[in-house]
Amino acid sequence: MSDTSFILRFTCVDQPGIVSTVTSALAARGANIVEANQFCDRKTNQFFLRVAVRVPEHIDKAALELALSPAVDRFKMRLKVEDFSRRPKVIIMVSRFDHALLHLLYQIKVGWLDADVVAIVSNHADSQGVADHEGIPFYHWPITKASKLEQEAKLSDLIEKTNAELVILARYMQVLSDEMSSKFFGMIINIHHSFLPSFKGAKPYHQAHDRGVKLIGATAHYVTPDLDEGPIIEQETERVTHGMTAEDFVAAGRDIESRVLARAVKFHLEGRVMLNNNSTVVFTS
């Protein structure tokens, strides 16, 4: 992403001339298109367009929006312009299982994920040492039924104080309230430690093992008030056999969860995910 100044995302009713009008407006401002993806949902007739551009130094976000305003008005488009010359800020939340957290931190360290972790939040103290080692502020906020809303208010304040653009639930085993989920819709990604919609609740891999399944998997999705039913960003499965134990399932699941969550975060941070009702359009390349 180092050669990309802006990501532009357009959504509107499908109709002739959208791409040519947008690209002509960009060319008139000296913008160089380095990547473009498009998709039309035939069921809803909605058109989705993602364009990554480099622009001359004197062109800023406001200038791009102004240049594109005739196209936006003509096609009644929704436009989102994101500046990718800066690193997005993220908050990672975790409970006791830290494999997904550690994988995210490593992928950021080696540059595969481009983000600044401004806080690690947990309802347990287990990851304090990881945060200290990485030099990341750690917030230990135990959760009880009585303190849940108070702790969510702290999280909301932390998001606003740090200007975090994404909250990652890296095996954070607390259900966010409907209010929290609605307020930050599209900003919170969860990894569900089973292949939705099967085996919800406690010990999903043990449930899968007891049922003799042949595939296990994980799902990364945006958080909504509907528990574990938000728009899906990424999924992966892996074949398992009758010769594996429940603990083998859990070990395989840890790897799948870490990979799926990291890919979902990458797609989100690079502006590759566009919401389509309760589904998503994900431009992976």
Kinemage of the C-alpha trace (Angstrom):
@kinemage 1
@onewidth
@group {chain A} dominant
@subgroup {mainchain}
@vectorlist {calphas} color= white
{ca met a 1} P 0.000 0.000 0.000
{ca ser a 2} L 3.000 2.338 0.157
{ca asp a 3} L 2.421 3.534 -3.426
{ca thr a 4} L -1.244 4.352 -2.865
{ca ser a 5} L -2.427 7.719 -1.669
{ca phe a 6} L -6.175 7.174 -1.494
{ca ile a 7} L -8.754 4.417 -1.602
{ca leu a 8} L -12.084 5.413 -3.140
{ca arg a 9} L -15.201 3.308 -2.631
{ca phe a 10} L -18.429 3.954 -4.539
{ca thr a 11} L -21.849 2.350 -4.208
{ca cys a 12} L -24.946 3.069 -6.300
{ca val a 13} L -27.629 1.519 -8.491
{ca asp a 14} L -25.994 -0.151 -11.485
{ca gln a 15} L -26.228 1.897 -14.694
{ca pro a 16} L -24.127 2.636 -17.780
{ca gly a 17} L -21.223 5.072 -17.636
{ca ile a 18} L -20.192 4.865 -13.973
{ca val a 19} L -16.631 3.638 -14.451
{ca ser a 20} L -15.828 5.893 -17.404
{ca thr a 21} L -17.183 8.970 -15.604
{ca val a 22} L -15.215 8.240 -12.431
{ca thr a 23} L -11.955 7.418 -14.197
{ca ser a 24} L -12.233 10.495 -16.445
{ca ala a 25} L -12.700 12.725 -13.401
{ca leu a 26} L -9.649 11.176 -11.759
{ca ala a 27} L -7.510 11.510 -14.896
{ca ala a 28} L -8.455 15.182 -15.177
{ca arg a 29} L -6.878 15.732 -11.743
{ca gly a 30} L -3.695 13.831 -12.634
{ca ala a 31} L -4.607 10.786 -10.515
{ca asn a 32} L -2.969 7.493 -11.443
{ca ile a 33} L -5.128 4.409 -10.880
{ca val a 34} L -3.020 1.595 -9.407
{ca glu a 35} L -5.856 -0.843 -8.697
{ca ala a 36} L -9.555 -1.018 -9.574
{ca asn a 37} L -12.224 -3.573 -8.656
{ca gln a 38} L -15.924 -3.649 -9.419
{ca phe a 39} L -18.924 -5.862 -8.746
{ca cys a 40} L -22.636 -5.741 -9.493
{ca asp a 41} L -25.059 -7.584 -7.233
{ca arg a 42} L -27.657 -8.782 -9.743
{ca lys a 43} L -30.145 -9.546 -6.989
{ca thr a 44} L -30.245 -5.958 -5.681
{ca asn a 45} L -28.834 -4.185 -8.778
{ca gln a 46} L -26.281 -2.470 -6.561
{ca phe a 47} L -22.911 -1.564 -8.072
{ca phe a 48} L -19.707 -1.544 -6.005
{ca leu a 49} L -16.457 0.087 -7.117
{ca arg a 50} L -13.112 0.310 -5.323
{ca val a 51} L -10.313 2.401 -6.825
{ca ala a 52} L -6.807 2.849 -5.410
{ca val a 53} L -5.054 5.961 -6.723
{ca arg a 54} L -1.844 7.946 -6.484
{ca val a 55} L -2.318 11.679 -6.775
{ca pro a 56} L -0.083 14.753 -7.184
{ca glu a 57} L 1.025 16.327 -3.895
{ca his a 58} L -1.348 19.292 -4.217
{ca ile a 59} L -4.425 17.030 -4.406
{ca asp a 60} L -5.887 16.279 -0.989
{ca lys a 61} L -9.015 14.454 0.156
{ca ala a 62} L -11.235 17.520 -0.197
{ca ala a 63} L -9.978 18.162 -3.736
{ca leu a 64} L -10.680 14.552 -4.714
{ca glu a 65} L -14.196 14.709 -3.297
{ca leu a 66} L -14.830 17.962 -5.153
{ca ala a 67} L -13.539 16.513 -8.431
{ca leu a 68} L -15.808 13.486 -8.040
{ca ser a 69} L -18.903 15.386 -6.893
{ca pro a 70} L -20.441 15.661 -10.405
{ca ala a 71} L -20.204 11.876 -10.797
{ca val a 72} L -21.569 11.339 -7.293
{ca asp a 73} L -24.533 13.616 -8.015
{ca arg a 74} L -25.190 12.168 -11.469
{ca phe a 75} L -25.311 8.538 -10.328
{ca lys a 76} L -26.562 9.209 -6.783
{ca met a 77} L -23.518 7.403 -5.410
{ca arg a 78} L -22.300 6.924 -1.868
{ca leu a 79} L -18.599 7.766 -1.820
{ca lys a 80} L -15.987 7.089 0.843
{ca val a 81} L -12.479 8.496 0.437
{ca glu a 82} L -9.727 7.200 2.728
{ca asp a 83} L -6.208 8.547 3.043
{ca phe a 84} L -3.756 5.657 2.991
{ca ser a 85} L -0.653 7.740 3.544
{ca arg a 86} L -1.169 7.253 7.292
{ca arg a 87} L -1.296 4.132 9.445
{ca pro a 88} L -4.740 3.324 10.870
{ca lys a 89} L -5.047 2.955 14.631
{ca val a 90} L -6.536 -0.225 16.086
{ca ile a 91} L -7.537 -1.601 19.475
{ca ile a 92} L -7.185 -5.337 20.121
{ca met a 93} L -9.386 -7.031 22.707
{ca val a 94} L -8.577 -10.452 24.124
{ca ser a 95} L -9.550 -12.715 26.990
{ca arg a 96} L -7.352 -15.646 28.045
{ca phe a 97} L -6.525 -17.302 24.711
{ca asp a 98} L -3.880 -15.112 23.096
{ca his a 99} L -2.983 -16.963 19.869
{ca ala a 100} L -4.920 -14.583 17.612
{ca leu a 101} L -3.484 -11.557 19.434
{ca leu a 102} L 0.084 -12.808 19.053
{ca his a 103} L -0.436 -13.556 15.359
{ca leu a 104} L -1.769 -10.049 14.724
{ca leu a 105} L 1.141 -8.445 16.544
{ca tyr a 106} L 3.630 -10.519 14.539
{ca gln a 107} L 2.008 -9.651 11.211
{ca ile a 108} L 2.158 -5.975 12.157
{ca lys a 109} L 5.805 -6.349 13.214
{ca val a 110} L 6.848 -7.839 9.858
{ca gly a 111} L 4.793 -5.314 7.892
{ca trp a 112} L 2.140 -7.587 6.417
{ca leu a 113} L -0.470 -5.659 8.407
{ca asp a 114} L -0.107 -1.894 8.319
{ca ala a 115} L -1.523 -0.555 11.583
{ca asp a 116} L -0.657 0.988 14.929
{ca val a 117} L -2.012 -0.852 17.970
{ca val a 118} L -2.950 1.915 20.370
{ca ala a 119} L -4.312 -0.362 23.121
{ca ile a 120} L -4.833 -3.935 24.206
{ca val a 121} L -7.976 -4.395 26.295
{ca ser a 122} L -8.836 -7.506 28.287
{ca asn a 123} L -11.212 -8.745 30.937
{ca his a 124} L -8.285 -10.800 32.290
{ca ala a 125} L -4.706 -9.856 33.176
{ca asp a 126} L -3.076 -12.711 31.230
{ca ser a 127} L -1.864 -10.578 28.285
{ca gln a 128} L -0.342 -7.810 30.402
{ca gly a 129} L 3.175 -9.172 29.771
{ca val a 130} L 2.629 -9.285 26.000
{ca ala a 131} L 1.468 -5.673 25.988
{ca asp a 132} L 4.387 -4.549 28.159
{ca his a 133} L 6.881 -6.344 25.907
{ca glu a 134} L 5.442 -4.626 22.820
{ca gly a 135} L 5.174 -1.230 24.520
{ca ile a 136} L 1.408 -1.102 24.034
{ca pro a 137} L -0.914 0.388 26.696
{ca phe a 138} L -2.837 -2.393 28.448
{ca tyr a 139} L -6.271 -1.974 30.001
{ca his a 140} L -7.466 -4.674 32.375
{ca trp a 141} L -11.214 -4.250 32.770
{ca pro a 142} L -12.842 -7.234 34.516
{ca ile a 143} L -16.427 -7.822 33.459
{ca thr a 144} L -19.366 -8.744 35.657
{ca lys a 145} L -23.048 -8.442 34.900
{ca ala a 146} L -23.126 -5.343 37.095
{ca ser a 147} L -20.051 -3.690 35.515
{ca lys a 148} L -20.638 -4.551 31.841
{ca leu a 149} L -22.138 -1.230 30.761
{ca glu a 150} L -19.583 0.734 32.774
{ca gln a 151} L -16.720 -1.115 31.071
{ca glu a 152} L -18.270 -0.600 27.639
{ca ala a 153} L -18.484 3.118 28.378
{ca lys a 154} L -14.740 3.041 29.108
{ca leu a 155} L -14.151 1.246 25.801
{ca ser a 156} L -16.229 3.803 23.924
{ca asp a 157} L -14.222 6.617 25.514
{ca leu a 158} L -10.957 4.839 24.663
{ca ile a 159} L -11.968 4.481 21.005
{ca glu a 160} L -12.718 8.181 20.793
{ca lys a 161} L -9.640 9.252 22.791
{ca thr a 162} L -7.231 7.223 20.661
{ca asn a 163} L -9.044 7.881 17.355
{ca ala a 164} L -9.074 4.135 16.786
{ca glu a 165} L -10.605 3.139 13.458
{ca leu a 166} L -10.993 -0.554 14.186
{ca val a 167} L -11.598 -2.755 17.237
{ca ile a 168} L -10.462 -6.360 16.837
{ca leu a 169} L -11.994 -9.038 19.056
{ca ala a 170} L -9.108 -11.525 19.074
{ca arg a 171} L -10.915 -14.228 21.055
{ca tyr a 172} L -12.492 -11.700 23.389
{ca met a 173} L -15.046 -13.902 25.083
{ca gln a 174} L -17.554 -11.277 26.131
{ca val a 175} L -20.682 -10.394 24.171
{ca leu a 176} L -20.907 -6.678 23.412
{ca ser a 177} L -24.207 -4.973 24.143
{ca asp a 178} L -26.645 -4.123 21.363
{ca glu a 179} L -25.919 -0.432 21.975
{ca met a 180} L -22.161 -0.887 21.599
{ca ser a 181} L -22.543 -3.103 18.533
{ca ser a 182} L -24.857 -0.604 16.836
{ca lys a 183} L -22.806 2.486 17.723
{ca phe a 184} L -19.640 1.089 16.170
{ca phe a 185} L -21.155 -0.985 13.362
{ca gly a 186} L -18.569 -1.696 10.682
{ca met a 187} L -15.736 -0.883 13.112
{ca ile a 188} L -15.591 -4.082 15.171
{ca ile a 189} L -14.365 -7.411 13.774
{ca asn a 190} L -14.820 -10.671 15.666
{ca ile a 191} L -13.317 -14.109 15.067
{ca his a 192} L -15.829 -16.823 15.770
{ca his a 193} L -14.137 -19.998 16.862
{ca ser a 194} L -16.313 -22.308 14.813
{ca phe a 195} L -17.631 -22.463 11.286
{ca leu a 196} L -20.895 -20.504 11.430
{ca pro a 197} L -23.672 -21.297 11.902
{ca ser a 198} L -22.691 -24.655 13.444
{ca phe a 199} L -21.665 -25.294 17.026
{ca lys a 200} L -22.286 -22.003 18.764
{ca gly a 201} L -21.590 -21.514 22.454
{ca ala a 202} L -19.008 -23.140 24.690
{ca lys a 203} L -16.405 -25.603 23.405
{ca pro a 204} L -17.451 -25.628 19.733
{ca tyr a 205} L -14.553 -27.877 18.711
{ca his a 206} L -15.530 -30.425 21.334
{ca gln a 207} L -19.104 -30.250 20.026
{ca ala a 208} L -17.792 -30.791 16.497
{ca his a 209} L -15.671 -33.734 17.647
{ca asp a 210} L -18.632 -35.329 19.413
{ca arg a 211} L -20.665 -35.042 16.213
{ca gly a 212} L -17.938 -36.627 14.093
{ca val a 213} L -17.602 -33.712 11.683
{ca lys a 214} L -15.126 -33.892 8.810
{ca leu a 215} L -14.528 -30.149 8.448
{ca ile a 216} L -13.846 -27.493 11.057
{ca gly a 217} L -13.293 -23.807 10.481
{ca ala a 218} L -13.499 -20.213 11.607
{ca thr a 219} L -15.402 -17.106 10.568
{ca ala a 220} L -14.404 -13.441 10.853
{ca his a 221} L -17.318 -11.030 10.730
{ca tyr a 222} L -18.437 -7.556 11.715
{ca val a 223} L -20.158 -7.379 15.082
{ca thr a 224} L -23.878 -6.605 15.134
{ca pro a 225} L -26.599 -6.890 17.790
{ca asp a 226} L -27.444 -10.287 16.258
{ca leu a 227} L -24.942 -12.530 18.034
{ca asp a 228} L -22.397 -14.054 15.625
{ca glu a 229} L -24.568 -13.209 12.621
{ca gly a 230} L -22.900 -10.035 11.368
{ca pro a 231} L -21.665 -9.571 7.782
{ca ile a 232} L -19.002 -12.189 7.070
{ca ile a 233} L -15.575 -10.978 5.880
{ca glu a 234} L -13.495 -14.149 5.703
{ca gln a 235} L -13.762 -17.876 6.405
{ca glu a 236} L -11.585 -20.970 6.217
{ca thr a 237} L -12.095 -24.669 6.773
{ca glu a 238} L -9.769 -27.603 7.354
{ca arg a 239} L -10.413 -31.321 6.967
{ca val a 240} L -10.272 -33.403 10.145
{ca thr a 241} L -10.581 -37.128 10.745
{ca his a 242} L -12.011 -39.597 13.230
{ca gly a 243} L -8.458 -40.323 14.408
{ca met a 244} L -8.014 -36.831 15.831
{ca thr a 245} L -8.869 -35.966 19.413
{ca ala a 246} L -10.883 -32.967 20.537
{ca glu a 247} L -7.584 -31.365 21.573
{ca asp a 248} L -6.290 -31.899 18.007
{ca phe a 249} L -9.382 -30.073 16.757
{ca val a 250} L -8.654 -27.199 19.151
{ca ala a 251} L -5.009 -26.989 18.000
{ca ala a 252} L -6.022 -26.906 14.327
{ca gly a 253} L -8.681 -24.351 15.189
{ca arg a 254} L -6.179 -22.011 16.800
{ca asp a 255} L -4.209 -21.829 13.563
{ca ile a 256} L -7.317 -21.312 11.440
{ca glu a 257} L -8.671 -18.609 13.736
{ca ser a 258} L -5.394 -16.684 13.672
{ca arg a 259} L -5.102 -16.784 9.881
{ca val a 260} L -8.721 -15.915 9.184
{ca leu a 261} L -8.773 -12.991 11.605
{ca ala a 262} L -5.516 -11.559 10.237
{ca arg a 263} L -6.799 -11.744 6.656
{ca ala a 264} L -10.099 -10.123 7.615
{ca val a 265} L -8.252 -7.303 9.376
{ca lys a 266} L -5.998 -6.824 6.345
{ca phe a 267} L -8.971 -6.646 3.973
{ca his a 268} L -10.645 -4.088 6.237
{ca leu a 269} L -7.550 -1.934 6.723
{ca glu a 270} L -6.913 -1.850 2.966
{ca gly a 271} L -10.477 -0.756 2.251
{ca arg a 272} L -11.316 -4.004 0.454
{ca val a 273} L -14.577 -4.685 2.298
{ca met a 274} L -17.843 -3.055 1.253
{ca leu a 275} L -21.056 -3.730 3.134
{ca asn a 276} L -23.975 -5.091 1.114
{ca asn a 277} L -26.959 -5.292 3.472
{ca asn a 278} L -26.053 -8.158 5.854
{ca ser a 279} L -23.385 -9.427 3.488
{ca thr a 280} L -20.100 -8.076 2.185
{ca val a 281} L -18.289 -7.510 -1.067
{ca val a 282} L -14.601 -8.313 -0.469
{ca phe a 283} L -12.107 -7.368 -3.179
{ca thr a 284} L -9.197 -9.608 -2.236
{ca ser a 285} L -7.000 -8.426 -5.126
